[in-house]
Amino acid sequence: MFSSTIKISSVSDYIVPSQECIKPLMKNVKLQLDDPSIQLKPNLIKNQNNVAKVSLQDCLACSGCVTTAETILIQTQSLEEFLSAIKKYKNPAIGISPQARASLSYVLNFTDVQMHSILQQVFQEMNVTLYDMSEYTKIAINNSIQEFKQTNIFPLLCSECPGWVCYAEKTLDESIINHMSKVKSPQQIFGKLLKNKHDYIATIMPCYDKKLEAVREENNQDVNIVLSTREIEQFVKDFIQKSNVIPQQIPLSTLAINLQEYHNSSSNNYLDYIIQSILIPNWIVKQNIRKNKDFIEITIYNEDMEQQGIFARVFGLKNIANLITQIKTKTCKYKYVEIMACPLGCLNGGGQIQIQKNTEKAIDLIPKLKEIMTTQKIQIDNQYENEQEMYLTSFKHIKNENNFQW
């Protein structure tokens, strides 16, 4: 998925329901290799009338997973599973990311506020409490600012994107992993805090890999299920068609700051807020496009035009590979790097709704989604500066056998 070179012996994805990803019959059994009844490899070759598919049984047939096994994750974390599960709990909750809500707003032709009020009505009918994930992103950003000011490891690499983390775990060594931020993602912060209030936690995210993040061993007590924007699109459409939905004007805080030249609202603005946290009046911020618009270099100067730090926003795996080369060769000059695996960031995540693919390109769609997200502008506040903020900093990459885990 991420690398053109596959090393089966060194890859170990953490996937449930089978943590070791090995068929039970292969354990503690001395195989007779000349016994034709024992199939050592799954038979994925179908007849000409069928498309070859990897089923759940096939995936459990070996220990050589090389991707995030989205087939399994979608089977075990589907809309059907969510609708079935919430009937068993007294007080379920669901959080939606601003990127996912923007995608729904655009497709269904509502404002951000209207879309959130409609979703409140959708989930209220099912006795599910809806939350705006922006509030929990603020906690993650506050933690990230504190971490940046306290660290002596540079560059500090943002680790919210599970696609980037998965890539790093499979292909990079500990010297790179040690540069990654230890702050929990907004999704896991949301689950961690809400578990005390709700007995079932779900999220709606723009990325299928957020499912992988939720089922990891160190996270699976926080969030029960993750749905992609695309998975709930038709469900929301059906609700609007059959119900008399009246969008309400509700208070909704979206993550957006003053639109500086370097501002980017596609992926939660980690870099923007970290730069703002160290800026002094009369200091100057300049940006430079490196390889392409997904590799932005941002330099801060004081009033005397003396350089005070260089930062970067790096989206897309090709750009990430260039960054890693710089770190390995000790030529990297950045203090903090916001990294996202998807080109154009989370608004272009793999779980977002596909829009008129023949007539509209992602590069044209993203500005429209950004405009939806930044309709209401709010400065980040410090209301989580006390116990909640300090409680959520135990997010670490630790070596566990062949892979690194949060």
C-alpha positions in Angstrom: 0.0 0.0 0.0 2.7 2.4 0.9 6.0 0.9 -0.3 7.0 -0.6 -3.6 9.2 -3.0 -1.7 7.5 -5.6 0.4 9.4 -7.5 3.1 7.0 -10.1 4.4 9.2 -11.2 7.2 9.4 -7.7 8.7 5.8 -6.7 8.4 3.4 -7.2 11.2 0.1 -5.3 11.0 -1.9 -5.2 14.2 -5.4 -6.3 13.0 -8.4 -7.7 14.8 -10.3 -10.0 15.1 -7.2 -12.2 14.7 -4.3 -10.4 16.3 -1.6 -12.7 15.0 -3.3 -13.1 11.6 -2.6 -16.8 11.6 -5.1 -19.6 11.1 -5.7 -21.5 14.3 -5.0 -24.8 12.6 -1.5 -23.7 12.0 -0.7 -23.4 15.7 1.0 -26.2 17.5 0.6 -28.5 14.6 3.5 -30.3 12.9 2.6 -30.0 9.2 3.0 -32.9 6.8 4.1 -31.0 3.7 3.3 -33.9 1.4 -0.3 -34.0 2.6 -2.4 -32.5 -0.3 -5.3 -31.8 2.1 -3.3 -29.1 3.8 -3.5 -25.8 2.0 -0.5 -23.6 2.9 -1.6 -20.6 0.9 -5.1 -19.2 0.3 -6.5 -19.9 -3.2 -7.3 -16.4 -4.5 -7.6 -17.4 -8.1 -11.3 -17.6 -9.1 -12.8 -18.7 -12.4 -13.0 -16.3 -15.3 -16.6 -15.3 -14.4 -15.6 -13.9 -11.0 -13.3 -11.2 -9.8 -10.5 -12.4 -7.5 -11.2 -11.2 -3.9 -9.5 -11.6 -0.6 -12.1 -12.7 2.0 -11.8 -12.7 5.7 -10.9 -16.4 5.6 -8.2 -15.7 3.1 -6.7 -12.9 5.1 -6.4 -15.2 8.1 -4.4 -17.7 6.1 -1.0 -16.3 6.7 1.1 -14.0 8.8 2.3 -11.8 6.0 -0.1 -8.9 5.9 1.3 -6.0 3.9 -1.6 -3.5 4.1 -4.1 -2.2 6.7 -6.5 -4.9 5.6 -9.3 -2.5 5.0 -11.5 -5.4 3.9 -11.6 -6.7 7.5 -11.9 -3.4 9.1 -14.9 -2.4 6.9 -16.5 -5.8 7.7 -16.1 -5.3 11.5 -16.6 -1.5 11.6 -19.5 -1.0 9.2 -22.7 1.1 9.4 -24.6 -2.1 9.8 -22.5 -3.1 12.8 -23.0 0.4 14.3 -26.8 0.3 13.8 -26.9 -3.1 15.5 -24.6 -2.2 18.3 -26.3 1.0 19.5 -29.5 -1.0 20.3 -27.5 -2.8 23.0 -26.3 0.3 24.8 -28.1 2.8 27.0 -26.0 5.9 26.2 -24.1 5.8 22.9 -22.2 8.7 21.5 -20.8 9.7 18.1 -18.3 12.4 17.1 -17.9 13.9 13.6 -14.7 15.5 12.3 -15.0 18.9 10.6 -13.6 17.5 7.4 -16.2 14.7 7.3 -19.0 17.2 8.0 -17.7 19.5 5.3 -17.9 16.7 2.7 -21.5 15.9 3.7 -22.4 19.6 3.7 -21.1 20.1 0.1 -22.8 17.0 -1.3 -26.2 17.7 0.4 -26.0 21.4 -0.2 -26.1 22.7 3.4 -24.0 25.0 5.4 -21.7 23.6 8.1 -24.1 24.6 10.9 -27.1 23.3 9.1 -25.4 19.9 8.4 -24.5 19.5 12.1 -28.1 20.3 13.2 -29.4 17.7 10.7 -27.0 15.1 12.0 -28.1 15.9 15.5 -31.7 15.0 14.5 -30.5 11.9 12.7 -28.7 10.5 15.7 -31.2 11.8 18.3 -33.8 9.6 16.7 -31.5 6.7 17.5 -30.8 7.9 21.0 -27.2 8.7 20.1 -25.6 11.9 21.2 -23.6 13.8 18.5 -20.4 15.7 19.3 -18.4 18.1 17.3 -14.8 16.7 17.1 -13.4 20.3 16.7 -13.5 20.7 20.5 -11.2 17.6 20.9 -8.9 18.8 18.2 -8.3 21.9 20.3 -7.1 19.6 23.1 -4.8 17.8 20.7 -3.4 21.2 19.5 -2.9 22.5 23.0 -1.0 19.4 23.8 1.1 19.6 20.6 2.0 23.2 21.4 3.2 22.2 24.9 5.1 19.3 23.5 6.8 21.5 20.9 7.9 24.0 23.5 9.3 21.3 25.8 11.0 19.0 23.3 14.6 18.9 22.3 14.0 16.6 19.4 13.9 18.3 16.0 12.2 18.0 13.7 9.1 17.1 15.7 6.8 15.2 13.3 3.0 15.3 13.6 1.6 11.8 14.1 -2.2 12.3 13.9 -2.4 10.8 10.4 -2.7 7.0 10.8 -1.7 6.4 7.1 1.6 8.2 7.8 2.1 6.3 11.0 1.4 3.0 9.3 3.9 3.9 6.6 6.5 4.8 9.2 6.1 1.6 11.2 6.5 -0.5 8.1 9.4 1.2 6.4 11.3 3.4 8.8 13.6 2.6 11.8 13.5 3.8 15.3 15.6 6.9 14.6 12.7 8.3 12.6 10.0 7.0 14.9 11.6 8.9 17.8 10.8 12.2 16.1 7.1 11.5 16.0 4.7 13.5 18.3 3.5 11.6 21.4 0.1 13.5 21.5 -3.0 11.5 21.1 -5.2 12.1 18.0 -8.5 14.0 18.4 -10.3 10.8 17.8 -8.6 9.0 20.7 -8.9 12.0 23.0 -12.6 12.1 22.2 -13.0 8.4 23.1 -10.8 8.6 26.2 -12.8 11.5 27.7 -16.3 10.4 26.7 -15.9 6.8 27.9 -16.7 8.1 31.4 -20.0 9.5 30.2 -21.1 7.1 27.4 -21.0 3.3 27.2 -20.4 3.2 23.4 -18.2 5.5 21.3 -18.3 6.0 17.5 -16.7 8.5 15.2 -17.3 9.7 11.6 -13.9 10.4 9.9 -12.6 11.2 6.4 -10.1 8.4 6.5 -10.5 4.6 6.5 -7.2 4.3 8.4 -8.9 5.8 11.4 -10.5 2.4 11.7 -7.1 0.9 12.0 -6.1 3.5 14.6 -9.1 2.7 16.7 -8.5 -1.1 16.8 -4.9 -0.9 17.9 -4.2 -2.6 21.2 -3.4 0.6 23.0 -6.5 2.4 21.6 -9.3 -0.2 21.4 -10.8 0.7 24.8 -11.4 4.3 23.7 -13.4 4.1 20.4 -15.7 1.2 19.6 -16.3 1.9 15.9 -15.2 4.3 13.2 -17.4 5.1 10.2 -16.2 6.9 7.0 -18.0 9.9 5.5 -18.8 7.8 2.5 -20.4 5.1 4.6 -23.0 7.3 6.1 -23.8 9.4 3.0 -26.8 7.4 1.8 -28.1 6.8 5.4 -28.2 10.6 5.9 -29.8 11.2 2.5 -32.5 8.6 3.3 -33.3 10.3 6.6 -33.7 13.7 5.0 -36.0 12.3 2.4 -38.3 10.5 4.8 -38.3 13.0 7.6 -39.4 16.6 7.9 -35.9 18.0 8.6 -35.6 21.6 9.5 -32.0 22.8 9.8 -31.4 24.8 13.0 -29.0 27.6 13.7 -27.0 26.1 16.5 -23.7 27.3 18.1 -20.9 25.5 16.4 -17.2 26.3 16.9 -15.1 25.4 13.9 -11.3 25.3 13.9 -10.2 28.3 11.9 -7.8 31.1 12.5 -7.1 34.3 10.7 -6.3 33.4 7.1 -2.6 34.0 6.9 -0.9 33.3 3.7 0.4 30.0 5.1 -2.9 29.0 6.7 -4.3 25.5 5.8 -7.6 24.2 7.2 -7.5 20.8 5.4 -5.9 18.8 8.3 -6.6 20.5 11.6 -4.0 23.3 11.4 -1.3 21.8 13.8 1.4 23.8 12.1 -0.6 27.1 12.0 -1.2 27.0 15.8 2.3 26.0 16.7 3.7 28.9 14.6 1.2 31.3 16.2 2.2 30.1 19.7 5.8 31.4 19.2 5.2 34.5 17.1 6.0 37.8 18.6 4.5 41.1 17.3 6.4 42.5 14.3 7.8 39.1 13.4 7.4 38.1 9.8 6.2 34.8 8.4 7.2 33.8 4.8 6.2 30.6 2.9 8.0 28.9 0.1 6.6 26.2 -2.1 9.2 23.4 -2.5 8.6 20.4 -4.7 4.9 21.2 -5.1 1.9 22.8 -3.3 1.9 19.8 -0.9 5.4 20.6 0.3 5.3 24.1 1.9 8.2 25.5 3.8 7.5 28.3 6.3 10.2 30.5 7.8 9.9 32.9 10.7 12.0 36.1 11.0 12.2 38.7 13.7 11.8 42.4 13.1 15.5 42.6 12.1 14.9 39.8 9.5 17.0 37.3 11.5 15.8 33.8 11.0 13.9 32.3 14.1 12.9 28.9 12.7 11.9 27.0 9.7 8.8 24.7 9.6 7.1 22.6 6.9 3.7 21.2 5.9 4.3 17.9 4.0 1.3 16.0 2.4 1.5 12.9 0.2 3.8 9.9 0.5 6.2 11.1 -2.3 6.9 14.3 -0.3 7.1 12.4 2.9 9.8 10.2 1.3 11.8 13.3 0.4 11.5 14.6 4.0 12.7 11.3 5.5 15.7 11.4 3.2 16.6 14.8 4.6 16.2 13.6 8.2 18.4 10.5 7.5 21.1 12.5 5.8 20.9 15.1 8.6 20.1 17.9 6.2 16.6 18.6 7.6 16.3 22.2 8.8 12.7 22.1 10.1 11.6 22.4 13.7 8.1 21.0 13.2 6.5 19.2 10.3 2.8 18.6 9.8 2.5 15.4 7.9 -0.5 13.8 6.2 -0.4 10.8 3.9 -3.1 12.0 1.6 -2.2 14.7 -1.0 -4.2 17.9 -0.2 -4.7 16.6 3.3 -7.6 15.2 5.3 -10.3 16.9 3.2 -9.1 14.6 0.4 -9.1 11.5 2.7 -9.9 8.1 1.2 -13.1 7.9 3.2 -14.6 11.2 1.9 -17.5 11.2 -0.5 -16.4 10.9 -4.1 -17.8 13.9 -6.0 -18.6 13.8 -9.8 -15.3 12.2 -10.6 -15.7 12.9 -14.3 -16.3 16.6 -14.0 -14.7 17.7 -10.7 -11.2 17.2 -9.6 -10.0 17.0 -6.0 -7.8 20.0 -6.4 -10.9 22.1 -7.4 -13.1 20.6 -4.6 -10.8 21.2 -1.7 -11.1 25.0 -1.7 -14.9 24.7 -1.6 -14.7 22.4 1.4 -12.3 24.7 3.1 -14.7 27.6 2.6 -17.5 25.5 4.3 -15.2 24.7 7.2 -14.0 28.3 7.8 -17.4 30.1 7.6 -17.3 30.6 11.3 -13.9 31.7 12.6 -12.8 31.1 16.1 -9.5 31.6 17.9 -8.2 28.6 19.8 -8.8 29.0 23.5 -7.1 27.5 26.6 -10.2 26.2 28.3 -8.6 22.7 28.4 -5.4 23.9 30.0 -5.9 22.1 33.3 -6.6 18.5 34.1 -8.0 17.3 30.8 -5.0 18.7 28.9 -2.4 17.2 31.1 -4.2 13.9 31.3 -3.9 13.2 27.6 -0.2 13.4 26.9 0.5 9.7 27.4 0.7 8.9 23.6 3.9 7.1 22.9 5.5 5.0 20.1 7.0 1.9 21.7 8.8 -0.9 20.1 6.8 -4.1 20.2 8.4 -7.0 18.3 8.4 -6.1 14.6 6.4 -2.9 14.7 6.0 0.4 16.5 2.8 1.1 18.2 1.2 4.2 19.7 
